[in-house]
Amino acid sequence: MGRLARPDQLRGLVEADLGSLGRDHLDVVYLRQQGLESVAEHFGVLADLRREGLIRHLGLSNVRLAHLDQAEAIAPVVAVQNRYGVDFGRVNDEILDVCRARGIAFVPFFALTGAGREQGGLAGNDTVTAFAHAHGVTPAQVRLAWTLSRGPHVLAIPGTGNPTHLAENLSAADLVDLPGLSELA
Ligand SMILES: NC(=O)c1ccc[n+]([C@@H]2O[C@H](COP(=O)([O-])OP(=O)(O)OC[C@H]3O[C@@H](n4cnc5c(N)ncnc54)[C@H](OP(=O)(O)O)[C@@H]3O)[C@@H](O)[C@H]2O)c1
């Protein structure tokens, strides 16, 4: 997560990714904004690259609703990736609902670590832990299932370097209908 690239740097960054991946197009490219009032100039460059066929779909990350509106006036947005979890980033409730209404995927990051962010590990939450114990599942599964229960347009991208955690996280998708899950927070 480096500094925000300037608009005139974006083409070179996309071309570098194409080169290192050995592809002639990128399936999805997110513009991760930081501190911009308007994303129009940056997003406009990515929209040009999409028109040229170097990028298939565009997304946004770390954005507010105003940014989404600015971008959609320029080109279609297929996904919004913002921080979000049962006890973290709930300022994004509104944009999550707007994404659902507009047919845009909402992709939460830090669903597991919450306020711990990049420090890693699972965020502690007594309510989540008690719910997990009551249902014979793990707190990580509850955290992931809760985010997925926020709508069919919500995806999960938990990071893990642990195969046991990976299996656990994958099966969280089967828990979205657990009674009481969506009322957890
Ligand atoms: N767009 C953005 O601005 C932005 C910002 C941050 C992150 N992201 C993206 O979001 C994704 C997730 O981010 P993240 O990996 O930092 O956060 P995360 O998914 O919330 O949490 C990952 C942490 O949770 C642990 N974990 C995973 N599964 C677990 C389980 N079943 N039980 C206990 N602990 C578990 C991992 O440790 P173990 O390895 O030990 O399992 C790791 O410490 C990544 O793809 C990242 O690139 C995007």
PDBQT file of the ligand as one rigid body, heavy atoms in Angstrom, charges set to zero:
ROOT
HETATM    1  N1  LIG A 201      -8.030  -2.179  -0.493  1.00  0.00    +0.000 N 
HETATM    2  C1  LIG A 201      -7.340  -1.935   0.595  1.00  0.00    +0.000 C 
HETATM    3  O1  LIG A 201      -7.073  -0.803   0.945  1.00  0.00    +0.000 OA
HETATM    4  C2  LIG A 201      -6.894  -3.083   1.451  1.00  0.00    +0.000 A 
HETATM    5  C3  LIG A 201      -6.327  -2.846   2.705  1.00  0.00    +0.000 A 
HETATM    6  C4  LIG A 201      -5.955  -3.935   3.462  1.00  0.00    +0.000 A 
HETATM    7  C5  LIG A 201      -6.122  -5.224   3.002  1.00  0.00    +0.000 A 
HETATM    8  N2  LIG A 201      -6.661  -5.417   1.767  1.00  0.00    +0.000 N 
HETATM    9  C6  LIG A 201      -6.843  -6.792   1.247  1.00  0.00    +0.000 C 
HETATM   10  O2  LIG A 201      -7.797  -7.450   2.041  1.00  0.00    +0.000 OA
HETATM   11  C7  LIG A 201      -7.493  -8.836   2.114  1.00  0.00    +0.000 C 
HETATM   12  C8  LIG A 201      -7.509  -9.251   3.559  1.00  0.00    +0.000 C 
HETATM   13  O3  LIG A 201      -6.622  -8.437   4.313  1.00  0.00    +0.000 OA
HETATM   14  P1  LIG A 201      -5.823  -8.964   5.543  1.00  0.00    +0.000 P 
HETATM   15  O4  LIG A 201      -5.330 -10.348   5.206  1.00  0.00    +0.000 OA
HETATM   16  O5  LIG A 201      -4.816  -7.961   5.951  1.00  0.00    +0.000 OA
HETATM   17  O6  LIG A 201      -6.900  -8.952   6.705  1.00  0.00    +0.000 OA
HETATM   18  P2  LIG A 201      -7.932 -10.010   7.261  1.00  0.00    +0.000 P 
HETATM   19  O7  LIG A 201      -8.398 -10.904   6.163  1.00  0.00    +0.000 OA
HETATM   20  O8  LIG A 201      -8.918  -9.240   8.067  1.00  0.00    +0.000 OA
HETATM   21  O9  LIG A 201      -7.072 -10.858   8.335  1.00  0.00    +0.000 OA
HETATM   22  C9  LIG A 201      -5.991 -11.664   8.076  1.00  0.00    +0.000 C 
HETATM   23  C10 LIG A 201      -5.455 -12.118   9.458  1.00  0.00    +0.000 C 
HETATM   24  O10 LIG A 201      -6.395 -13.000  10.045  1.00  0.00    +0.000 OA
HETATM   25  C11 LIG A 201      -5.757 -14.231  10.363  1.00  0.00    +0.000 C 
HETATM   26  N3  LIG A 201      -6.699 -15.299  10.046  1.00  0.00    +0.000 N 
HETATM   27  C12 LIG A 201      -7.182 -15.648   8.821  1.00  0.00    +0.000 A 
HETATM   28  N4  LIG A 201      -8.036 -16.672   8.933  1.00  0.00    +0.000 NA
HETATM   29  C13 LIG A 201      -8.078 -16.981  10.259  1.00  0.00    +0.000 A 
HETATM   30  C14 LIG A 201      -8.786 -17.964  11.009  1.00  0.00    +0.000 A 
HETATM   31  N5  LIG A 201      -9.621 -18.835  10.421  1.00  0.00    +0.000 N 
HETATM   32  N6  LIG A 201      -8.601 -17.994  12.357  1.00  0.00    +0.000 NA
HETATM   33  C15 LIG A 201      -7.774 -17.125  12.971  1.00  0.00    +0.000 A 
HETATM   34  N7  LIG A 201      -7.090 -16.177  12.311  1.00  0.00    +0.000 NA
HETATM   35  C16 LIG A 201      -7.236 -16.112  10.974  1.00  0.00    +0.000 A 
HETATM   36  C17 LIG A 201      -4.529 -14.302   9.499  1.00  0.00    +0.000 C 
HETATM   37  O11 LIG A 201      -3.525 -15.023  10.151  1.00  0.00    +0.000 OA
HETATM   38  P3  LIG A 201      -3.084 -16.502   9.606  1.00  0.00    +0.000 P 
HETATM   39  O12 LIG A 201      -2.236 -16.275   8.406  1.00  0.00    +0.000 OA
HETATM   40  O13 LIG A 201      -2.368 -17.070  10.772  1.00  0.00    +0.000 OA
HETATM   41  O14 LIG A 201      -4.333 -17.260   9.277  1.00  0.00    +0.000 OA
HETATM   42  C18 LIG A 201      -4.132 -12.827   9.407  1.00  0.00    +0.000 C 
HETATM   43  O15 LIG A 201      -3.398 -12.433  10.555  1.00  0.00    +0.000 OA
HETATM   44  C19 LIG A 201      -6.157  -9.027   1.403  1.00  0.00    +0.000 C 
HETATM   45  O16 LIG A 201      -6.423  -9.515   0.105  1.00  0.00    +0.000 OA
HETATM   46  C20 LIG A 201      -5.585  -7.617   1.331  1.00  0.00    +0.000 C 
HETATM   47  O17 LIG A 201      -4.793  -7.430   0.168  1.00  0.00    +0.000 OA
HETATM   48  C21 LIG A 201      -7.062  -4.378   0.992  1.00  0.00    +0.000 A 
ENDROOT
TORSDOF 0
